[in-house]
């Protein structure tokens, strides 16, 4: 298994949320809290569904039964466990 930031994954790839990274900034903490409120929790399966045709931002991600739009900056904080054949 390898760890990949969700923001680096391509459409069609999937994995399990390993952790949400929080650095020393208040902005990072607020983003992490919002991601958890949106349903991104450790141990949940996620799948990248689509990229925006304009600059790949936002991206559409399926988490559980929900389809969520995320900015790549936010998605970079979510670390995903991927099996080697799905690594980006």
C-alpha positions as CSV (number, residue, x, y, z in Angstrom):
1,X,0.0,0.0,0.0
2,X,1.1,3.6,-0.7
3,X,-0.1,6.9,0.7
4,X,-1.2,9.5,-1.8
5,X,-2.8,12.9,-1.3
6,X,-6.3,12.8,-2.7
7,X,-5.5,15.9,-4.7
8,X,-2.9,14.0,-6.8
9,X,-5.2,11.2,-7.7
10,X,-6.8,10.8,-11.2
11,X,-10.4,10.1,-12.1
12,X,-11.2,6.4,-11.7
13,X,-8.7,5.9,-8.9
14,X,-9.9,5.0,-5.4
15,X,-8.6,4.1,-1.9
16,X,-9.2,4.4,1.8
17,X,-8.8,7.6,3.8
18,X,-5.8,7.2,6.0
19,X,-5.6,10.6,7.7
20,X,-6.3,14.3,7.3
21,X,-3.1,16.3,7.5
22,X,-3.2,19.4,9.6
23,X,-0.2,21.8,9.6
24,X,0.4,24.7,12.0
25,X,-1.9,27.2,10.3
26,X,-5.4,28.0,11.4
27,X,-6.6,27.7,7.8
28,X,-5.4,24.1,7.7
29,X,-7.3,23.3,10.9
30,X,-10.5,24.9,9.6
31,X,-10.2,22.9,6.3
32,X,-9.6,19.7,8.2
33,X,-12.7,20.3,10.4
34,X,-14.8,21.1,7.3
35,X,-13.6,18.0,5.5
36,X,-14.6,15.8,8.5
37,X,-18.0,17.5,8.6
38,X,-18.4,16.8,4.9
39,X,-17.9,13.0,5.6
40,X,-14.2,12.5,5.0
41,X,-13.2,10.2,7.9
42,X,-10.4,7.7,8.4
43,X,-11.2,4.3,7.1
44,X,-13.8,5.4,4.5
45,X,-13.5,4.5,0.8
46,X,-13.2,7.3,-1.6
47,X,-13.2,7.4,-5.4
48,X,-12.2,10.3,-7.7
49,X,-15.0,10.6,-10.2
50,X,-14.3,13.7,-12.3
51,X,-11.9,16.7,-12.8
52,X,-13.2,20.0,-13.9
53,X,-12.4,20.6,-17.6
54,X,-10.9,24.0,-16.6
55,X,-7.7,23.5,-14.7
56,X,-8.9,20.3,-12.9
57,X,-10.4,22.3,-10.1
58,X,-12.7,21.5,-8.5
59,X,-12.7,17.7,-8.5
60,X,-15.6,15.4,-7.8
61,X,-15.1,12.7,-5.2
62,X,-17.4,9.9,-4.1
63,X,-17.2,9.3,-0.3
64,X,-19.6,6.8,1.0
65,X,-22.9,7.5,-0.9
66,X,-22.2,11.2,-1.4
67,X,-20.6,13.0,-4.4
68,X,-18.6,15.9,-3.1
69,X,-16.8,18.7,-5.1
70,X,-13.4,19.7,-3.6
71,X,-10.7,22.2,-4.4
72,X,-7.4,20.5,-4.9
73,X,-5.9,22.6,-2.1
74,X,-8.4,21.0,0.3
75,X,-8.0,17.5,-1.2
76,X,-4.2,17.7,-0.7
77,X,-4.8,17.4,3.1
78,X,-6.5,14.0,2.7
79,X,-4.1,11.1,2.6
80,X,-5.3,8.0,0.8
81,X,-4.1,4.4,1.1
82,X,-4.0,3.0,-2.4
83,X,-2.9,-0.5,-3.5
84,X,0.2,-0.3,-5.8
85,X,-1.8,-0.9,-9.0
86,X,-4.0,2.2,-8.4
87,X,-1.2,4.6,-7.3
88,X,-1.2,7.9,-9.2
